[in-house]
Amino acid sequence: MRKQLLLLTFLLCAGTAWAQRSLPADARRAEVGEQQALPAVQLGGELLRLAPGGIIFDATNRRITHGQLRPGADVLYQLDRNGEVLRIIILTPLEQARLDQSGK
């Protein structure tokens, strides 16, 4: 009984932690442009280079490849100190609405 209660508590805590993801405060918002050859990526009309080791997260927080990044997607992205794209996060409709309300 004790093990089942512990497992239930763990699952409840893990479920709420997974449901929310933290978005970086220093990230920029853009729309993905046309598909480009790796390592280039078009964000907000600007052609940028994906950094070595750059990561792309889809709306369900899974890592995806450069080829799976679809034009028109609303994203947040972070640049490294060299001006290369370090991280791209595809936004969910809820995250888009929250950012629209905050004015970002």
C-alpha positions as CSV (number, residue, x, y, z in Angstrom):
1,M,0.0,0.0,0.0
2,R,2.8,2.4,0.9
3,K,4.5,1.7,-2.5
4,Q,1.3,2.4,-4.4
5,L,0.8,5.7,-2.6
6,L,4.4,6.7,-3.3
7,L,4.0,5.8,-6.9
8,L,0.7,7.8,-7.2
9,T,2.3,10.8,-5.6
10,F,5.3,10.6,-8.0
11,L,3.0,10.4,-11.0
12,L,0.9,13.3,-10.0
13,C,4.0,15.5,-9.4
14,A,5.6,14.3,-12.6
15,G,2.5,15.0,-14.6
16,T,2.2,18.7,-13.5
17,A,5.9,19.3,-14.0
18,W,5.7,17.9,-17.6
19,A,2.6,19.8,-18.5
20,Q,4.4,23.2,-18.0
21,R,7.6,24.1,-19.6
22,S,9.6,27.1,-18.8
23,L,10.3,29.5,-21.7
24,P,13.6,31.4,-21.6
25,A,13.2,35.0,-20.8
26,D,15.9,36.2,-23.2
27,A,14.5,34.4,-26.2
28,R,13.2,36.1,-29.3
29,R,10.0,35.4,-31.0
30,A,9.7,34.8,-34.7
31,E,7.9,32.9,-37.5
32,V,9.8,30.2,-39.3
33,G,10.5,31.0,-43.0
34,E,11.2,28.8,-45.9
35,Q,13.1,25.6,-45.4
36,Q,16.9,26.1,-45.8
37,A,19.8,23.8,-46.2
38,L,21.4,22.8,-42.9
39,P,22.9,24.7,-41.0
40,A,20.8,27.7,-42.2
41,V,17.4,28.5,-40.7
42,Q,15.1,31.4,-41.6
43,L,13.5,33.1,-38.6
44,G,11.5,36.2,-38.9
45,G,12.7,37.0,-42.4
46,E,16.4,36.8,-41.2
47,L,18.7,34.0,-42.4
48,L,20.6,32.6,-39.4
49,R,23.0,29.8,-38.8
50,L,22.0,26.9,-36.4
51,A,24.9,26.5,-33.9
52,P,26.7,23.2,-33.6
53,G,24.7,21.3,-31.1
54,G,21.7,23.6,-31.5
55,I,18.5,22.0,-30.3
56,I,15.0,22.3,-31.8
57,F,12.0,21.4,-29.5
58,D,8.5,20.8,-30.9
59,A,5.3,21.8,-29.2
60,T,5.3,18.7,-27.1
61,N,8.8,19.4,-25.9
62,R,10.4,16.6,-28.0
63,R,13.7,17.2,-29.8
64,I,13.3,17.3,-33.6
65,T,15.6,17.6,-36.5
66,H,16.2,20.6,-38.7
67,G,14.1,19.0,-41.5
68,Q,11.1,18.7,-39.3
69,L,10.9,22.4,-38.6
70,R,7.9,23.6,-40.7
71,P,7.5,27.0,-42.3
72,G,5.0,29.2,-40.6
73,A,5.6,27.8,-37.1
74,D,5.6,30.4,-34.3
75,V,8.8,29.9,-32.3
76,L,11.0,31.3,-29.6
77,Y,14.8,31.2,-30.3
78,Q,18.0,31.9,-28.4
79,L,21.3,33.0,-29.8
80,D,24.7,32.0,-28.5
81,R,27.5,34.4,-28.0
82,N,28.6,34.0,-31.7
83,G,25.1,35.0,-32.9
84,E,24.2,31.5,-33.9
85,V,20.8,29.9,-33.0
86,L,21.4,27.7,-30.0
87,R,17.8,26.7,-29.2
88,I,14.5,26.9,-31.1
89,I,11.2,26.2,-29.3
90,I,8.0,25.7,-31.3
91,L,5.2,27.3,-29.3
92,T,1.9,25.8,-28.4
93,P,-1.3,27.8,-29.0
94,L,-1.6,28.4,-25.2
95,E,2.0,29.7,-25.1
96,Q,1.3,31.9,-28.1
97,A,-1.7,33.4,-26.4
98,R,0.2,33.9,-23.1
99,L,3.0,35.7,-25.0
100,D,0.5,37.8,-26.9
101,Q,-1.0,38.9,-23.6
102,S,2.4,39.8,-22.2
103,G,3.3,41.8,-25.3
104,K,6.3,39.8,-26.3
